[in-house]
Amino acid sequence: LTNTNITDAQEMETTWTILPAVILILIALPSLRILYLTDEINNPSFTIKSIGHQWYWTYEYTDYGGLIFNSYMLPPLFLNPGDLRLLEVDNRVVLPIEAPVRMMITSQDVLHSWTIPTLGLKTDAVPGRLNQTTFTATRPGVYYGQCSEICGANHSFMPIVAELIP
């Protein structure tokens, strides 16, 4: 009932198992270092804290005297011609281009997600936790996003509008 030829290829099996694992580790270590270095920003020009509430966002420009404002979606009756329905807000976040910006993101009540796809930004807003993301925009314009988390009824009515100016 015992076959003595079973152990003949154990060295080869060990090699073709361990060698790919070593190669993956050699590829991963420099990549993790680069990923960590690109996430850190040393001297941001602006720090903005974004707090997600049910159906609106609160923004705090902490570097400039604690300027605080709420950003609500505009109802259809208040839209101007050319405004995007369900995406336009009453108070936009205004930021400069070509300046490093740090966004501190948290939530007051439930999980939210601060997302602007055209800027490549998506950070979860978790109650009791302060997440951060950094970016440097290179083109002026108005960028639209929404809460992309299922955070309750009417969660899709939490638009985000960033106006980037020179």
Backbone hydrogen bonds, N-H to C=O, Kabsch-Sander energy under -0.5 kcal/mol:
donor,donor_aa,acceptor,acceptor_aa,energy
4,T,2,T,-0.6
6,I,3,N,-0.9
8,D,5,N,-1.0
9,A,6,I,-0.6
10,Q,7,T,-1.0
13,E,9,A,-2.3
14,T,10,Q,-2.4
15,T,11,E,-2.0
16,W,12,M,-2.5
17,T,13,E,-0.7
18,I,14,T,-2.5
19,L,15,T,-2.5
21,A,17,T,-0.9
22,V,18,I,-2.3
23,I,19,L,-2.2
24,L,20,P,-2.4
25,I,21,A,-1.9
26,L,22,V,-2.3
27,I,23,I,-1.7
28,A,24,L,-2.4
29,L,25,I,-2.2
31,S,27,I,-1.1
32,L,28,A,-2.7
33,R,29,L,-1.7
34,I,30,P,-2.2
35,L,31,S,-2.5
36,Y,32,L,-2.3
37,L,33,R,-2.3
38,T,34,I,-2.2
39,D,35,L,-0.9
40,E,36,Y,-0.9
45,S,100,P,-2.3
46,F,100,P,-1.4
48,I,102,R,-2.6
49,K,60,E,-2.6
50,S,48,I,-0.5
50,S,104,M,-3.5
51,I,49,K,-0.5
51,I,58,T,-3.1
52,G,50,S,-0.5
52,G,106,T,-2.4
53,H,56,Y,-2.7
55,W,53,H,-0.7
56,Y,53,H,-1.0
57,W,71,S,-1.7
58,T,51,I,-2.4
59,Y,69,F,-2.9
60,E,49,K,-2.4
61,Y,67,L,-3.1
62,T,47,T,-1.0
62,T,60,E,-1.3
63,D,47,T,-0.7
64,Y,61,Y,-1.0
66,G,61,Y,-0.7
67,L,61,Y,-1.2
67,L,64,Y,-0.6
69,F,59,Y,-2.1
71,S,57,W,-3.0
74,L,88,E,-2.8
78,F,75,P,-1.8
79,L,76,P,-0.9
83,D,80,N,-2.2
85,R,83,D,-0.6
87,L,84,L,-1.5
88,E,84,L,-1.5
90,D,72,Y,-2.2
93,V,161,V,-2.5
94,V,92,R,-0.6
95,L,93,V,-0.5
95,L,163,E,-2.5
97,I,165,I,-1.8
98,E,137,A,-3.7
99,A,96,P,-0.5
101,V,135,F,-2.7
102,R,46,F,-2.8
103,M,101,V,-0.5
103,M,133,T,-3.4
104,M,48,I,-3.1
104,M,102,R,-0.6
105,I,103,M,-0.6
105,I,131,N,-3.4
106,T,50,S,-2.5
107,S,126,V,-0.8
108,Q,52,G,-3.0
109,D,52,G,-0.7
112,H,125,A,-2.3
114,W,123,T,-2.7
115,T,113,S,-0.9
116,I,121,L,-2.0
119,L,116,I,-1.2
120,G,116,I,-0.5
120,G,117,P,-1.1
121,L,116,I,-2.0
123,T,114,W,-2.0
125,A,112,H,-3.0
126,V,124,D,-0.7
128,G,107,S,-0.7
129,R,126,V,-1.9
131,N,105,I,-2.6
131,N,129,R,-0.7
133,T,103,M,-2.1
135,F,101,V,-2.0
141,G,164,L,-2.3
143,Y,141,G,-0.5
143,Y,162,A,-3.0
145,G,160,I,-2.4
146,Q,115,T,-0.5
147,C,158,M,-1.1
148,S,113,S,-1.0
151,C,149,E,-1.6
155,H,152,G,-1.4
157,F,154,N,-1.8
158,M,155,H,-0.7
160,I,145,G,-3.2
162,A,143,Y,-2.7
163,E,93,V,-3.4
163,E,161,V,-0.5
164,L,141,G,-3.1
164,L,162,A,-0.7
165,I,95,L,-2.6
165,I,163,E,-0.6
